[in-house]
Amino acid sequence: MLSPKQTLDTYYLEARRDLLEVAALLDRYDEAVKRSGEKTDNDIRVDALRNAMHTLSQSDHPKANRTEQLLEQFSLVN
């Protein structure tokens, strides 16, 4: 099992890249909304991403298993 430092050393850059990808997707979506002047009606995918970020932002999350929580949230979208 890895120590906390080893865990960050091993996975930090990968996680940072993935978060930047999500940010870029939301930026592209917002720019498309500005260009077209309309949002995608009833598309819960954007809300699912925002809810996932909220879950991840909880430092002392009660369940601690954020992966399982995200899988449950995303399963409602498909």
N, C-alpha and C positions, 0 to 999 in steps of 0.2 A: 504494500500500500504506500502511496506517495505522501509525503509531508505536505502541509499547506503551501509552502514555498515551491516545492517541486511541482505541485499541481498547477500553480500559476505559471511557473517557468515552462511547463509542457504545453499548456492549453491556452494561454492568454492571447497570443497573436492570432490564433485560429478563431477564438471567440470574438476578438475585436473586428476581424475581417467580416465575420457573419453579421455582427451588429451594424457595421457600415453598409453592408448589402441591404439590410432592412431599411436603414435610413435613406439610402439611395432610391429604393423602390417607393417609399412614401414621398420623397421629393419629386420623383417623376409623376406620381399620381397627382400630387398637388399642382404641379405645373400643367398637367393635362386638364385638370379642373379649371384652372385659370384661363387656359386657351379656349376651351369649349364653353365655359360659363355654366357647366352643369356637372353635378356629381352623378355617379352611378347609383341609380335607385335600388334600394334593398339589397345591396351587395354587402354581405356581412363579413367579407374577407378583410376589409380595412379595419373594421371594428375588432375582428379577431386578432389582428396584429397588434393593435393598440392595447387590447386587454392582455395580450401576452407580455408586452413590455411593462405593463403595470404589475403583473405577477412577478416578473423578473426584478423589478425595482424595489420590491419589499425585502429589506435587509434581514429582518427576523421573521420570515414567513412562517405562519403557524404549522404548515404541513411539511415544509422543508423539501419535499420532493417536487421541485418545480417542473422537472421533465414530465412526470406523470400528469401534473396539472395542465401543462400545455398540450399534451396529447389529448386529454379529455376535452379541453376547449376547442382544439382544432377538429376533433372528431364531429363536433356539432356543425361544422361548416360544410363538410363534404356531403 
